[in-house]
Amino acid sequence: MNQTNADKQEIITLLNQSLLMANNAVVFYPSAPESYAVRAKIFETISVLDPSASEKAQKDKIIATELGENKAPVIPPADLIRYEPIEEASLLSQVAIALPQEDRVGELDGAKEDNAEKGTITIPAGQTQVIVKSSSITPENLVYFTPLDNLLSSILSLTSKTTCEVQEKDCLGSFTLAISQALPHDLAIDWWIVN
């Protein structure tokens, strides 16, 4: 099969999306061996493009086995490169490696609706995170985000969400979006806060 550059870019984009969902599974279900096993499978697929991912796959397999009381979880064999996005997402449902980085407050373009606020923010080239401040942040709200550009081999994740203890006039909550590696280009990200 001859792949065009566009095909290769699409594969990289889909792998990044898969890895993001798998990272979210590890964050939200850190004691579930399946989270690590699925991420290991994705790292194995990525290792075709980036051999360093093979080591990450092995680490996740070890963690999955330890969490599964020395029984490796059974993940159906899959070639994630061949799946359509919907099929891929269904494999990884309920699935960000988040490391604290220096704070960086970015400019945002936000709009509010009755039950949601949305906007676009940019992580500048060479930086690894951005903080979005909003009066809409509450402990119950959900934050969704989507990168608008190629993440290369970086991982985009929500690393923190803070709210005001008491609704004060000048108090703003915030959330932090971070990438695992600085990129050589600006990264625009659409975000939504949903009540």
Backbone bond lengths (Angstrom), bond angles and torsions (degrees), N, CA, C in turn:
res aa  C-N    CA-C-N  psi(-1)  N-CA   C-N-CA  omega(-1)  CA-C   N-CA-C  phi
1 M - - - 1.445 - - 1.532 108.75 -
2 N 1.316 116.41 122.75 1.458 120.98 178.01 1.521 109.51 -88.20
3 Q 1.307 115.89 123.85 1.461 120.55 -179.02 1.519 109.58 -104.05
4 T 1.319 114.97 135.20 1.454 120.11 175.23 1.520 108.46 -82.88
5 N 1.316 116.76 168.92 1.467 119.96 175.12 1.521 110.77 -60.14
6 A 1.323 117.35 -36.23 1.470 120.97 178.11 1.531 110.22 -63.79
7 D 1.351 116.37 -40.55 1.470 119.85 177.07 1.521 110.87 -61.40
8 K 1.328 115.64 -44.49 1.463 120.28 -179.54 1.524 111.03 -63.30
9 Q 1.325 117.51 -41.43 1.471 120.98 177.99 1.530 110.47 -63.29
10 E 1.335 116.63 -40.14 1.464 120.52 178.49 1.532 110.57 -63.55
11 I 1.330 116.72 -41.54 1.462 120.68 178.15 1.526 110.21 -61.84
12 I 1.321 116.97 -45.10 1.469 120.93 179.15 1.519 110.22 -61.99
13 T 1.329 117.07 -42.43 1.468 120.87 178.92 1.524 110.68 -61.64
14 L 1.328 116.95 -45.00 1.465 120.45 -179.89 1.532 111.67 -65.84
15 L 1.322 116.72 -39.16 1.461 119.38 176.67 1.524 111.27 -63.89
16 N 1.340 117.03 -40.46 1.466 120.31 176.93 1.519 111.18 -62.82
17 Q 1.331 116.91 -40.90 1.466 120.01 178.25 1.526 110.58 -65.23
18 S 1.328 116.57 -41.84 1.470 120.58 178.27 1.518 110.76 -61.89
19 L 1.329 115.52 -44.25 1.458 119.94 -179.08 1.527 110.79 -65.24
20 L 1.318 117.26 -38.42 1.469 120.60 177.06 1.526 110.36 -60.17
21 M 1.326 117.14 -45.67 1.465 119.84 -179.87 1.529 110.91 -65.85
22 A 1.329 116.65 -39.72 1.468 119.61 178.91 1.526 110.91 -66.17
23 N 1.335 116.66 -39.10 1.464 119.76 176.70 1.521 111.00 -63.19
24 N 1.325 116.59 -39.08 1.463 119.86 177.21 1.529 110.29 -62.78
25 A 1.323 117.25 -37.74 1.470 120.08 177.82 1.516 110.63 -62.18
26 V 1.324 116.82 -41.57 1.466 120.76 179.77 1.520 110.65 -64.86
27 V 1.341 116.55 -39.18 1.463 120.30 179.96 1.525 110.99 -69.47
28 F 1.339 116.77 -46.10 1.457 120.16 -174.64 1.531 113.27 -83.10
29 Y 1.331 117.70 -22.39 1.459 122.08 179.68 1.533 109.27 -132.02
30 P 1.344 117.14 63.32 1.464 119.65 -173.54 1.528 114.19 -67.41
31 S 1.308 118.16 -16.71 1.463 118.87 179.87 1.527 112.07 -101.16
32 A 1.329 117.41 5.90 1.469 120.66 179.35 1.528 109.59 -94.25
33 P 1.319 117.00 117.14 1.460 119.02 -178.78 1.528 113.06 -61.16
34 E 1.331 117.06 -29.00 1.468 120.53 -179.81 1.521 111.83 -62.05
35 S 1.339 117.37 -33.09 1.464 120.72 178.76 1.521 110.42 -58.90
36 Y 1.315 115.96 -47.09 1.464 121.04 -179.09 1.531 111.30 -71.45
37 A 1.324 116.74 -36.39 1.465 120.40 -179.01 1.536 111.17 -66.21
38 V 1.316 116.59 -41.77 1.469 119.83 178.37 1.520 109.54 -65.45
39 R 1.342 116.83 -43.99 1.462 119.15 179.68 1.532 110.36 -63.66
40 A 1.326 117.89 -36.77 1.466 120.93 177.38 1.527 110.22 -61.24
41 K 1.327 117.37 -41.01 1.466 121.25 179.07 1.531 110.16 -62.68
42 I 1.313 116.83 -40.30 1.465 120.36 178.48 1.519 110.26 -67.02
43 F 1.331 117.00 -43.79 1.466 119.86 177.04 1.536 110.90 -59.75
44 E 1.345 117.24 -38.74 1.463 119.70 177.11 1.523 110.95 -60.18
45 T 1.322 116.67 -42.53 1.459 120.58 178.78 1.525 110.80 -65.75
46 I 1.328 116.61 -41.47 1.459 121.18 179.31 1.520 111.21 -65.73
47 S 1.333 117.14 -28.57 1.470 120.05 -176.81 1.527 112.32 -62.45
48 V 1.335 117.90 -17.98 1.464 120.68 174.05 1.529 109.17 -63.71
49 L 1.341 116.11 -36.26 1.460 121.48 179.97 1.523 112.27 -92.79
50 D 1.327 116.31 -33.21 1.462 121.73 -176.36 1.530 108.23 -135.75
51 P 1.330 117.95 97.82 1.470 120.96 -175.88 1.530 114.35 -56.44
52 S 1.322 118.82 -23.79 1.470 119.88 179.73 1.529 111.80 -66.79
53 A 1.320 118.46 -18.34 1.464 121.50 179.14 1.533 111.18 -69.39
54 S 1.320 117.29 -20.69 1.460 121.15 -179.91 1.528 111.27 -61.59
55 E 1.334 116.80 -40.50 1.464 120.94 178.42 1.535 110.83 -64.02
56 K 1.329 116.41 -39.49 1.471 120.58 178.38 1.532 110.03 -65.15
57 A 1.334 116.11 -38.62 1.468 120.03 178.19 1.523 110.56 -61.43
58 Q 1.337 117.04 -43.24 1.463 120.73 -179.88 1.525 111.66 -63.28
59 K 1.354 116.42 -41.34 1.468 120.00 178.73 1.521 110.75 -61.99
60 D 1.356 116.35 -43.46 1.462 119.26 179.99 1.524 111.48 -66.51
61 K 1.320 118.18 -35.16 1.472 120.83 177.16 1.526 110.78 -63.60
62 I 1.321 115.96 -40.44 1.470 120.19 178.97 1.527 110.02 -64.13
63 I 1.346 116.65 -45.99 1.470 120.22 179.20 1.521 110.12 -62.13
64 A 1.338 117.51 -43.56 1.470 120.98 -179.91 1.523 110.60 -60.74
65 T 1.318 116.76 -41.74 1.462 120.71 179.62 1.526 111.01 -66.16
66 E 1.338 117.18 -43.07 1.469 120.55 178.62 1.522 111.20 -63.54
67 L 1.340 117.49 -42.72 1.464 120.52 179.37 1.522 111.71 -68.45
68 G 1.316 116.42 -29.71 1.463 120.99 179.85 1.507 112.37 -87.16
69 E 1.337 116.93 22.07 1.466 123.05 179.77 1.521 110.32 53.43
70 N 1.342 114.07 51.25 1.460 123.52 177.49 1.524 114.07 65.26
71 K 1.324 116.97 18.53 1.460 121.78 171.45 1.521 106.61 -116.55
72 A 1.294 117.05 113.72 1.467 120.19 179.67 1.525 108.95 -65.12
73 P 1.335 117.27 131.63 1.457 119.16 178.42 1.528 110.58 -64.17
74 V 1.308 115.51 147.99 1.459 120.46 -179.81 1.520 108.57 -90.89
75 I 1.302 115.05 115.37 1.454 121.70 175.39 1.518 105.85 -113.37
76 P 1.337 117.78 125.89 1.456 118.34 -177.54 1.519 111.05 -58.49
77 P 1.340 116.89 142.11 1.460 118.77 179.23 1.522 109.49 -61.84
78 A 1.313 115.09 138.17 1.462 119.35 -178.71 1.511 109.04 -154.19
79 D 1.306 114.60 141.38 1.454 120.93 172.07 1.521 105.12 -101.65
80 L 1.329 116.46 94.91 1.455 120.73 -172.74 1.516 113.27 -62.54
81 I 1.305 117.30 -20.68 1.460 119.54 178.77 1.524 110.45 -67.03
82 R 1.321 117.80 -28.19 1.459 121.06 -175.35 1.529 113.70 -89.51
83 Y 1.298 119.49 -8.40 1.455 121.57 -178.20 1.522 112.13 -79.93
84 E 1.296 115.16 146.67 1.463 120.87 170.19 1.522 107.04 -75.35
85 P 1.343 118.94 156.98 1.473 120.33 -176.82 1.530 114.60 -54.51
86 I 1.331 118.46 -38.64 1.468 120.45 -178.50 1.532 109.93 -66.91
87 E 1.338 117.05 -44.98 1.460 120.13 178.67 1.523 110.55 -63.18
88 E 1.325 115.32 -41.27 1.457 121.07 -179.97 1.526 110.39 -61.24
89 A 1.325 116.47 -44.98 1.458 120.67 -179.59 1.521 110.63 -64.69
90 S 1.332 117.87 -36.83 1.462 119.28 -179.26 1.523 111.13 -66.94
91 L 1.335 117.58 -30.89 1.462 120.26 176.32 1.520 111.80 -66.94
92 L 1.325 116.43 -29.90 1.450 120.83 -171.75 1.521 112.50 -112.32
93 S 1.321 117.62 22.38 1.454 118.86 -177.25 1.523 109.89 -60.71
94 Q 1.295 114.77 152.54 1.460 123.40 -174.21 1.517 111.31 57.02
95 V 1.207 115.51 32.59 1.436 120.25 179.62 1.560 107.62 -104.95
96 A 7.243 140.49 173.04 1.386 145.52 131.39 1.471 99.37 -176.80
97 I 1.153 112.54 109.14 1.443 108.65 175.92 1.508 105.29 -70.01
98 A 1.311 117.06 117.95 1.449 120.26 -173.88 1.516 110.32 -114.85
99 L 1.308 115.35 120.41 1.454 121.02 175.29 1.515 108.55 -119.26
100 P 1.330 119.25 138.41 1.454 119.11 178.27 1.525 110.27 -63.58
101 Q 1.296 115.67 137.22 1.461 122.66 178.64 1.528 107.16 -130.51
102 E 1.324 115.60 174.03 1.452 118.88 177.34 1.529 109.75 -63.62
103 D 1.322 117.24 144.19 1.458 121.20 179.77 1.514 110.21 -69.89
104 R 1.322 114.89 140.13 1.452 120.85 174.38 1.515 106.66 -143.31
105 V 1.300 116.59 116.26 1.455 121.01 179.12 1.509 107.21 -93.21
106 G 1.334 117.13 126.39 1.457 121.55 -177.81 1.511 111.83 -107.03
107 E 1.300 114.11 166.31 1.455 120.21 174.60 1.517 107.55 -80.68
108 L 1.317 116.63 141.30 1.441 118.56 -179.48 1.507 110.89 -130.96
109 D 1.314 113.71 153.62 1.449 121.79 176.69 1.513 105.10 -115.43
110 G 1.332 118.77 100.22 1.454 121.24 -174.10 1.515 112.47 -118.36
111 A 1.319 115.97 151.01 1.455 122.76 176.75 1.523 107.21 -134.85
112 K 1.340 116.69 140.13 1.461 120.69 -179.53 1.516 110.59 -106.91
113 E 1.331 114.52 142.82 1.448 122.07 171.10 1.518 105.90 -124.17
114 D 1.330 118.08 -177.68 1.461 120.92 -175.84 1.522 113.58 -56.42
115 N 1.309 118.03 -48.74 1.465 120.05 -175.51 1.521 113.67 -116.76
116 A 1.332 117.29 12.71 1.461 119.27 -178.14 1.517 110.80 -155.19
117 E 1.319 114.49 157.75 1.454 121.61 171.34 1.520 105.33 -129.05
118 K 1.321 116.09 140.39 1.457 118.97 -179.57 1.512 109.42 -136.49
119 G 1.310 114.81 159.45 1.452 119.27 179.06 1.514 111.53 -171.71
120 T 1.308 114.86 -178.46 1.451 122.36 176.76 1.517 107.58 -129.83
121 I 1.303 116.54 137.01 1.464 121.88 179.15 1.523 107.97 -135.59
122 T 1.322 116.46 157.97 1.457 120.71 -176.81 1.528 110.58 -124.55
123 I 1.324 115.44 132.34 1.461 120.69 168.08 1.526 105.09 -92.79
124 P 1.333 117.42 114.46 1.466 119.61 -177.16 1.530 112.53 -64.95
125 A 1.314 115.57 153.11 1.469 121.57 176.99 1.525 109.04 -51.84
126 G 1.320 116.17 136.70 1.461 121.39 178.36 1.520 114.02 85.71
127 Q 1.333 118.80 -10.40 1.464 122.50 178.89 1.526 109.49 -101.07
128 T 1.332 117.09 162.53 1.463 119.82 -178.16 1.520 114.67 -119.53
129 Q 1.318 118.47 -4.55 1.460 117.44 178.39 1.512 111.81 -158.50
130 V 1.320 113.77 165.24 1.456 121.11 178.53 1.530 107.46 -147.71
131 I 1.323 116.17 145.66 1.464 121.83 179.58 1.519 108.22 -109.75
132 V 1.320 115.86 131.42 1.457 122.28 176.28 1.519 107.55 -107.05
133 K 1.336 116.89 122.09 1.463 120.97 178.68 1.516 109.14 -102.96
134 S 1.334 115.55 138.94 1.463 119.84 -177.70 1.520 110.35 -158.85
135 S 1.310 115.36 144.75 1.468 120.01 174.96 1.528 110.95 -77.55
136 S 1.333 117.66 -8.71 1.471 121.92 -178.94 1.524 113.74 -82.52
137 I 1.312 118.30 -9.62 1.469 121.13 -176.41 1.520 110.18 -73.63
138 T 1.327 115.83 123.29 1.461 122.41 173.08 1.528 107.34 -133.65
139 P 1.321 118.32 165.17 1.469 119.19 179.07 1.540 112.83 -60.44
140 E 1.328 117.46 -27.14 1.462 120.83 -176.61 1.522 113.47 -86.64
141 N 1.323 118.72 -18.82 1.461 121.48 -176.08 1.522 111.79 -67.93
142 L 1.315 114.82 151.93 1.457 121.94 174.57 1.520 108.40 -105.22
143 V 1.329 116.65 144.40 1.458 122.27 177.88 1.522 107.76 -116.79
144 Y 1.325 115.59 124.51 1.459 121.91 176.57 1.522 108.21 -116.74
145 F 1.334 116.98 149.81 1.457 119.78 179.76 1.523 109.89 -152.02
146 T 1.325 115.13 151.13 1.456 122.10 -179.43 1.515 109.42 -140.97
147 P 1.331 118.46 125.42 1.464 119.79 176.08 1.528 109.59 -70.70
148 L 1.326 116.18 144.19 1.454 120.76 -179.64 1.525 111.87 -104.56
149 D 1.320 116.95 8.03 1.448 121.08 -178.41 1.526 108.76 -144.82
150 N 1.320 116.46 172.68 1.455 122.34 -178.97 1.531 110.18 -69.14
151 L 1.322 116.39 127.87 1.459 121.87 178.66 1.520 112.27 -84.63
152 L 1.339 117.32 -2.62 1.466 122.15 -173.42 1.521 106.88 53.99
153 S 1.315 120.04 -123.36 1.464 120.15 179.28 1.526 111.28 -104.32
154 S 1.322 117.47 13.43 1.457 121.20 -179.70 1.526 110.25 -82.91
155 I 1.315 116.62 162.43 1.456 123.23 -179.54 1.515 107.98 -119.93
156 L 1.323 117.22 129.74 1.459 122.76 178.15 1.519 108.69 -98.49
157 S 1.332 116.75 131.84 1.460 119.46 -179.15 1.526 111.22 -149.16
158 L 1.323 114.12 159.72 1.460 122.51 172.15 1.521 105.79 -88.32
159 T 1.343 116.89 116.12 1.461 119.02 -174.54 1.514 113.47 -100.65
160 S 1.336 117.66 -21.34 1.462 118.84 177.03 1.519 109.90 -160.29
161 K 1.318 113.91 157.65 1.466 121.93 176.23 1.518 106.22 -144.84
162 T 1.330 117.59 120.67 1.463 121.10 -179.72 1.519 109.64 -121.50
163 T 1.317 114.29 145.97 1.461 120.72 179.16 1.514 109.28 -127.56
164 C 1.303 115.53 165.27 1.463 120.42 177.04 1.524 108.43 -81.92
165 E 1.321 115.92 139.86 1.468 120.28 178.30 1.531 110.81 -62.98
166 V 1.305 115.18 -44.02 1.464 122.03 179.83 1.518 106.26 -127.43
167 Q 1.309 117.33 139.71 1.459 119.74 178.67 1.524 109.53 -66.96
168 E 1.308 114.67 97.14 1.452 121.27 177.81 1.516 108.97 -101.09
169 K 1.310 116.00 155.49 1.457 121.91 -176.69 1.529 111.77 -58.18
170 D 1.304 118.78 -45.22 1.461 121.98 -174.95 1.528 113.61 -99.11
171 C 1.306 117.82 5.36 1.462 120.80 -176.66 1.533 110.09 -85.33
172 L 1.329 115.77 131.33 1.457 121.68 175.99 1.521 108.84 -121.74
173 G 1.304 116.16 135.03 1.448 120.17 170.95 1.523 108.27 -78.62
174 S 1.312 116.56 175.15 1.464 118.95 179.07 1.518 110.15 -156.20
175 F 1.320 114.60 162.02 1.453 120.59 168.22 1.520 107.55 -138.22
176 T 1.324 115.05 153.73 1.461 121.15 -177.09 1.521 109.42 -116.02
177 L 1.322 115.55 128.65 1.455 122.14 173.50 1.521 107.34 -107.26
178 A 1.318 117.10 134.00 1.465 120.44 -176.92 1.515 110.20 -136.65
179 I 1.325 114.26 153.09 1.455 120.96 172.50 1.524 107.76 -114.49
180 S 1.313 116.24 150.81 1.458 120.43 -174.12 1.523 113.18 -73.58
181 Q 1.331 117.00 -23.41 1.463 121.49 178.10 1.523 108.05 -140.20
182 A 1.323 117.03 141.03 1.462 120.29 176.08 1.526 108.95 -63.00
183 L 1.319 115.86 144.40 1.459 121.87 -179.81 1.526 110.43 -104.09
184 P 1.320 117.69 156.74 1.467 120.25 178.28 1.529 112.59 -80.18
185 H 1.333 116.87 -0.39 1.464 121.13 -180.00 1.534 109.10 -136.54
186 D 1.342 115.60 159.07 1.456 120.22 175.08 1.528 109.07 -61.91
187 L 1.326 116.52 145.46 1.459 121.42 177.72 1.528 108.71 -118.83
188 A 1.318 116.53 110.02 1.470 121.68 176.06 1.522 108.72 -83.32
189 I 1.337 116.33 139.69 1.462 122.08 -177.35 1.525 108.63 -134.93
190 D 1.324 116.60 125.80 1.465 120.86 170.17 1.518 107.68 -83.12
191 W 1.333 117.47 139.58 1.463 120.76 178.36 1.528 109.80 -136.20
192 W 1.333 115.57 154.20 1.462 123.39 178.25 1.513 108.36 -137.09
193 I 1.318 116.86 135.99 1.463 122.90 169.84 1.520 104.92 -109.99
194 V 1.322 116.52 119.68 1.461 121.23 -175.22 1.512 109.27 -114.35
195 N 1.343 116.97 129.28 1.460 122.04 178.20 1.515 110.14 -77.56
